[in-house]
């Protein structure tokens, strides 16, 4: 059974099998973690993402990592927070489920998640972190290949929230 940890780091520097990109629907780059991943991976990532023809909220798609230390990037589109009454929690949970499913299908041993939807999409950090940790705990018993799951935090505050949940 894989172990889960939270760490304060730049996700683009992690030497793991896959990092998860909190992408937008186009998968063609944007701001925040999405822009940082595209910048660090290089132009080949954009070229491969164009071939994927976008991604729906809660779904996930995988590409090579190119210039990143990570071998793969799993792109998932989190929900925009509109108050919590539009199925945001289930859509966010699906981001984690579908990313883990792709990691399992590709026999990956390690994965790092950012705090999906908590940037410009406005999802409250505490609620998003709870969904993330609870969802991973729900599906962890189904994972046979993964050994390490990292919640990569962008701030000391986020790290504290994740550590308290773990």
C-alpha positions as CSV (number, residue, x, y, z in Angstrom):
1,X,0.0,0.0,0.0
2,X,1.4,3.4,-1.0
3,X,2.3,6.0,1.6
4,X,1.2,9.6,1.4
5,X,3.2,12.7,2.3
6,X,2.9,16.4,2.0
7,X,5.9,18.6,1.2
8,X,6.6,22.2,0.3
9,X,8.3,22.2,-3.1
10,X,8.1,23.4,-6.7
11,X,6.3,20.5,-8.4
12,X,8.3,20.9,-11.6
13,X,11.5,19.9,-9.7
14,X,10.3,16.6,-8.3
15,X,11.9,13.4,-9.4
16,X,8.8,11.2,-9.5
17,X,7.2,9.0,-12.2
18,X,4.4,11.6,-12.7
19,X,3.4,15.0,-11.7
20,X,-0.2,16.1,-11.9
21,X,-0.9,19.3,-13.8
22,X,-3.9,21.3,-12.6
23,X,-4.8,22.2,-16.2
24,X,-7.5,24.1,-18.0
25,X,-9.8,22.6,-20.6
26,X,-7.6,23.3,-23.5
27,X,-4.5,21.6,-22.0
28,X,-2.5,24.3,-23.8
29,X,-1.0,26.0,-20.8
30,X,-2.1,28.8,-18.6
31,X,-1.2,30.4,-15.3
32,X,-0.1,29.0,-12.0
33,X,1.1,25.4,-11.8
34,X,-0.1,24.8,-15.4
35,X,2.1,27.6,-16.8
36,X,5.0,26.5,-14.7
37,X,4.8,22.9,-15.9
38,X,4.5,23.9,-19.5
39,X,7.5,26.3,-19.2
40,X,9.7,23.7,-17.4
41,X,8.7,20.8,-19.7
42,X,9.5,22.7,-22.9
43,X,7.6,23.2,-26.2
44,X,7.3,19.4,-26.8
45,X,4.6,19.3,-24.0
46,X,2.5,21.9,-25.8
47,X,2.8,19.9,-29.1
48,X,1.7,16.7,-27.4
49,X,-1.1,18.4,-25.5
50,X,-2.5,19.8,-28.8
51,X,-3.0,16.2,-30.0
52,X,-5.1,15.4,-26.9
53,X,-7.8,17.9,-28.0
54,X,-8.6,19.1,-24.5
55,X,-10.0,17.5,-21.3
56,X,-13.3,17.7,-19.4
57,X,-13.5,18.7,-15.8
58,X,-12.7,15.8,-13.5
59,X,-11.1,13.8,-16.3
60,X,-7.4,13.1,-16.8
61,X,-5.0,12.6,-19.7
62,X,-1.3,11.6,-19.7
63,X,1.7,12.9,-21.6
64,X,5.5,12.5,-21.5
65,X,7.3,14.8,-19.1
66,X,9.9,15.9,-21.7
67,X,12.4,18.3,-19.9
68,X,10.9,17.7,-16.4
69,X,12.5,15.3,-13.9
70,X,9.2,13.5,-13.9
71,X,8.7,10.9,-16.7
72,X,5.1,11.8,-17.2
73,X,2.6,14.6,-16.7
74,X,-1.0,13.7,-15.8
75,X,-3.2,16.6,-16.8
76,X,-6.5,17.0,-15.0
77,X,-9.1,19.8,-15.0
78,X,-10.4,20.8,-11.6
79,X,-13.7,22.5,-11.1
80,X,-14.1,26.3,-10.7
81,X,-15.5,27.0,-7.2
82,X,-19.0,28.6,-7.4
83,X,-20.0,28.1,-3.8
84,X,-20.0,24.3,-3.5
85,X,-23.5,23.6,-4.7
86,X,-22.6,22.7,-8.3
87,X,-21.0,19.3,-7.7
88,X,-17.5,20.8,-7.2
89,X,-16.5,18.2,-4.6
90,X,-17.4,15.2,-6.8
91,X,-15.7,16.8,-9.8
92,X,-12.6,17.5,-7.7
93,X,-12.6,13.9,-6.3
94,X,-12.8,12.7,-9.9
95,X,-9.6,14.6,-10.7
96,X,-7.7,12.6,-8.1
97,X,-9.5,9.2,-8.9
98,X,-8.8,9.5,-12.6
99,X,-5.2,10.7,-12.2
100,X,-4.5,7.7,-9.9
101,X,-6.2,5.4,-12.4
102,X,-3.9,6.6,-15.1
103,X,-0.9,6.2,-12.9
104,X,-2.0,2.6,-12.1
105,X,-2.6,1.8,-15.8
106,X,0.9,3.0,-16.6
107,X,2.4,1.1,-13.7
108,X,3.9,4.2,-12.1
109,X,5.4,4.0,-8.6
110,X,5.3,7.6,-7.6
111,X,3.0,10.6,-8.2
112,X,2.9,14.2,-7.0
113,X,-0.3,16.3,-6.9
114,X,-0.6,20.0,-6.6
115,X,-3.5,21.5,-4.7
116,X,-6.0,21.2,-7.6
117,X,-8.4,24.1,-8.1
118,X,-7.2,26.2,-5.2
119,X,-5.5,28.9,-7.3
120,X,-7.4,31.0,-9.8
121,X,-10.3,28.5,-9.8
122,X,-11.0,29.7,-6.2
123,X,-11.7,26.4,-4.4
124,X,-11.2,27.0,-0.6
125,X,-7.9,25.3,0.4
126,X,-9.2,23.5,3.5
127,X,-12.1,22.0,1.6
128,X,-10.0,21.0,-1.5
129,X,-7.4,19.4,0.7
130,X,-10.0,17.4,2.5
131,X,-11.4,16.1,-0.8
132,X,-7.9,15.3,-2.0
133,X,-6.8,13.3,1.0
134,X,-10.2,11.6,1.5
135,X,-10.4,10.5,-2.1
136,X,-6.8,9.2,-2.2
137,X,-7.6,7.2,1.0
138,X,-10.7,5.8,-0.6
139,X,-8.9,4.4,-3.6
140,X,-5.5,3.6,-2.1
141,X,-6.5,-0.1,-1.5
142,X,-7.1,-0.5,-5.2
143,X,-3.6,0.6,-6.2
144,X,-1.1,-2.1,-6.8
145,X,1.8,-0.3,-8.4
146,X,2.0,3.1,-6.7
147,X,4.3,3.3,-3.7
148,X,4.4,7.0,-3.0
149,X,1.8,9.8,-3.3
150,X,3.0,13.3,-2.7
151,X,0.8,16.3,-2.0
152,X,3.1,19.1,-3.2
153,X,2.2,22.3,-1.5
154,X,2.9,25.8,-2.8
155,X,2.8,27.6,0.6
156,X,3.6,26.9,4.3
157,X,-0.2,27.4,5.0
158,X,-1.1,24.7,2.4
159,X,1.5,22.4,3.9
160,X,0.1,22.8,7.3
161,X,-3.4,22.0,6.1
162,X,-2.3,18.8,4.3
163,X,-0.1,17.7,7.2
164,X,-3.0,18.1,9.6
165,X,-5.2,15.9,7.3
166,X,-2.6,13.3,6.9
